[in-house]
Amino acid sequence: MKELFKLVAPKTIPVLDPDFRPPVLANRAFLAEVDATGKAVPFIIAVERDQNRVSRFATRVFPMDHPRAGANYFYVERILKFLLWQFGGWKVTIFGPKELVGYLASCYTNTGIRRFDAEFWGDQTYEHEMQITKRIFPLKTTARAARSNWTGKDGASVSTLAPATARWPSRKTANWP
């Protein structure tokens, strides 16, 4: 893992744990590397929970033919696990490379490496079997419609798969921590 996904030391080394490597620094380094290729591939994850509520997360990965594409697998697996524990949910819809979607689907099965999470979020919490599906293309919509609470024909919020180019509030403008 350390060969594929680079862990970054913080500027201030914690005295009690000098080997600590914050995941946020590794994520920033990964995304900087992806952006430096000039060929970043959009990767959009929508997590659905009760009452058709959907949370959306857009990021980017290396093209699957890139020499560093192996790092994509670890990155998307960690991101999805984080999103499930942040938002909760049982149905995951992904716009991204089919290899990565297939990998995530295999992780969240009864025999996969994330079987506990699949059972906890699917069967136990939301009383649905965990589902991970691929979306062929992002839903075309305006940023305004994407931010609304409108529910589409398939029951998913329009914001589920809005294009990554839609203008969302930035950390600075939204006054986020």
C-alpha positions as CSV (number, residue, x, y, z in Angstrom):
1,M,0.0,0.0,0.0
2,K,2.8,2.4,0.9
3,E,4.2,1.9,-2.6
4,L,1.0,2.9,-4.3
5,F,-0.5,5.4,-2.0
6,K,2.0,7.9,-0.6
7,L,1.6,8.7,3.1
8,V,2.7,12.2,3.9
9,A,4.2,13.3,7.2
10,P,2.7,16.4,8.8
11,K,4.8,19.5,9.3
12,T,4.5,19.2,13.1
13,I,5.3,15.6,14.2
14,P,3.1,14.5,17.1
15,V,5.3,13.6,20.1
16,L,3.1,10.7,21.2
17,D,2.8,9.2,17.7
18,P,5.8,10.2,15.5
19,D,4.6,7.7,12.7
20,F,1.2,9.3,12.4
21,R,0.3,10.2,8.8
22,P,-3.0,12.2,8.5
23,P,-5.2,10.7,5.7
24,V,-6.1,14.2,4.5
25,L,-2.5,14.9,3.6
26,A,-2.3,11.6,1.6
27,N,-5.6,12.5,-0.1
28,R,-4.3,16.0,-1.1
29,A,-1.0,14.5,-2.4
30,F,-3.0,11.9,-4.4
31,L,-5.3,14.5,-6.0
32,A,-2.3,16.8,-6.8
33,E,-0.6,13.9,-8.6
34,V,-3.9,13.1,-10.5
35,D,-4.2,16.8,-11.5
36,A,-0.6,17.0,-12.6
37,T,-1.3,14.3,-15.3
38,G,-3.7,16.7,-17.0
39,K,-5.9,13.6,-17.6
40,A,-7.9,13.3,-14.4
41,V,-11.0,11.1,-14.7
42,P,-14.1,12.2,-12.8
43,F,-15.3,9.8,-10.0
44,I,-18.7,10.7,-8.5
45,I,-20.2,8.7,-5.7
46,A,-23.9,9.0,-4.6
47,V,-24.9,7.3,-1.4
48,E,-28.6,6.8,-0.8
49,R,-30.2,6.2,2.6
50,D,-33.7,6.2,4.0
51,Q,-36.5,8.2,2.4
52,N,-34.6,8.5,-0.9
53,R,-32.1,11.0,0.7
54,V,-28.9,11.1,-1.3
55,S,-25.5,12.5,-0.6
56,R,-23.1,13.2,-3.4
57,F,-19.3,13.3,-3.5
58,A,-17.2,14.2,-6.6
59,T,-13.5,13.6,-6.9
60,R,-11.1,12.4,-9.5
61,V,-8.7,9.5,-10.2
62,F,-5.9,8.5,-12.5
63,P,-6.9,7.2,-16.0
64,M,-6.9,3.4,-15.7
65,D,-4.1,3.1,-18.3
66,H,-1.9,5.4,-16.2
67,P,1.1,3.8,-14.4
68,R,-0.2,5.1,-11.1
69,A,-3.7,3.7,-11.6
70,G,-3.2,1.1,-9.0
71,A,-3.5,3.8,-6.3
72,N,-7.0,4.5,-7.5
73,Y,-8.3,1.2,-5.9
74,F,-7.1,2.1,-2.4
75,Y,-8.2,5.7,-2.7
76,V,-11.8,5.0,-3.8
77,E,-12.2,2.2,-1.3
78,R,-11.2,4.5,1.6
79,I,-13.4,7.3,0.3
80,L,-16.4,5.1,0.0
81,K,-15.9,3.7,3.5
82,F,-15.6,7.2,4.9
83,L,-18.8,8.4,3.0
84,L,-20.8,5.4,4.3
85,W,-19.8,6.2,7.9
86,Q,-20.3,9.9,7.4
87,F,-23.7,9.8,5.7
88,G,-25.0,6.2,6.2
89,G,-26.6,4.5,3.3
90,W,-27.4,1.2,1.5
91,K,-27.4,2.1,-2.2
92,V,-24.2,3.5,-3.8
93,T,-24.3,4.8,-7.4
94,I,-21.0,5.6,-9.0
95,F,-20.0,7.4,-12.2
96,G,-16.4,6.4,-12.9
97,P,-14.2,3.7,-14.4
98,K,-15.9,0.3,-14.5
99,E,-12.8,-1.4,-13.0
100,L,-13.1,0.7,-9.9
101,V,-16.9,0.2,-9.6
102,G,-16.5,-3.5,-10.0
103,Y,-13.8,-3.5,-7.3
104,L,-15.9,-1.6,-4.9
105,A,-18.9,-3.9,-5.6
106,S,-16.7,-6.9,-4.8
107,C,-15.5,-5.3,-1.5
108,Y,-19.1,-4.8,-0.2
109,T,-20.3,-8.4,-0.5
110,N,-20.8,-11.2,2.0
111,T,-17.3,-12.4,1.2
112,G,-15.6,-9.0,0.5
113,I,-13.1,-7.1,2.6
114,R,-15.9,-4.7,3.7
115,R,-18.5,-7.4,4.5
116,F,-19.0,-5.9,8.0
117,D,-19.9,-2.5,6.5
118,A,-22.1,-4.0,3.9
119,E,-24.1,-6.0,6.5
120,F,-24.2,-3.2,9.0
121,W,-25.3,-0.4,6.6
122,G,-27.4,-2.7,4.3
123,D,-29.1,-5.4,6.2
124,Q,-29.0,-4.2,9.8
125,T,-29.4,-0.4,9.5
126,Y,-31.5,0.2,6.4
127,E,-32.9,-3.3,5.9
128,H,-31.8,-3.5,2.3
129,E,-29.1,-5.5,0.7
130,M,-26.1,-3.2,0.0
131,Q,-26.0,-2.2,-3.7
132,I,-23.2,-0.7,-5.7
133,T,-24.1,0.2,-9.3
134,K,-22.4,2.0,-12.1
135,R,-23.9,5.0,-13.8
136,I,-22.9,5.3,-17.4
137,F,-23.0,9.1,-17.5
138,P,-23.6,11.9,-15.0
139,L,-27.1,13.4,-14.9
140,K,-27.2,16.6,-16.8
141,T,-28.7,19.3,-14.8
142,T,-28.1,22.9,-13.7
143,A,-26.3,23.6,-10.5
144,R,-29.5,25.3,-9.1
145,A,-31.6,22.2,-9.8
146,A,-28.9,20.0,-8.4
147,R,-29.0,21.8,-5.1
148,S,-32.8,21.5,-4.8
149,N,-34.6,18.7,-3.0
150,W,-36.4,17.6,-6.2
151,T,-36.9,13.8,-6.5
152,G,-36.4,12.3,-10.0
153,K,-38.3,9.4,-11.6
154,D,-36.0,6.8,-10.1
155,G,-36.6,8.2,-6.6
156,A,-33.1,9.6,-6.3
157,S,-32.5,13.3,-5.7
158,V,-31.4,15.2,-8.8
159,S,-28.2,16.2,-6.9
160,T,-27.2,12.5,-6.9
161,L,-25.2,12.6,-10.1
162,A,-25.0,16.2,-11.1
163,P,-21.9,16.9,-13.3
164,A,-18.7,17.6,-11.4
165,T,-18.5,20.9,-13.3
166,A,-21.6,22.2,-11.6
167,R,-20.8,25.2,-9.3
168,W,-21.1,24.1,-5.7
169,P,-20.2,26.3,-2.8
170,S,-16.5,26.2,-2.1
171,R,-15.2,25.8,1.4
172,K,-14.3,29.5,1.5
173,T,-17.7,30.8,0.3
174,A,-19.8,28.3,2.3
175,N,-18.0,29.2,5.5
176,W,-17.1,25.5,6.2
177,P,-14.5,24.6,8.8
